[in-house]
Amino acid sequence: MSKLTGDEREDIPKSKFALPDERKYPVEDKAHARNAKARAAQQEKAGNLSAADKRTVDAKADRVLKGR
């Protein structure tokens, strides 16, 4: 994955983020979806992400991974 500039990240539609209001956890393709699930698990374990938000990230990433 290449690094994005701030402007490039802003160009990604909100619908491509698992937490669109915060523009966190991009899930635009399968690689990003897998990464989002892993990062969400880490952040939940560290106490920086709620269980409900982790479930949201997992659900959105699973839809991308299953091709929906």
Secondary structure, DSSP 4 states (H G I P E B T S, - for coil): -PPPPHHHHHHS-GGGEEETTTTEEE-SSHHHHHHHHHHHHHHHHTTSS-HHHHHHHHHHHHHHHTT-
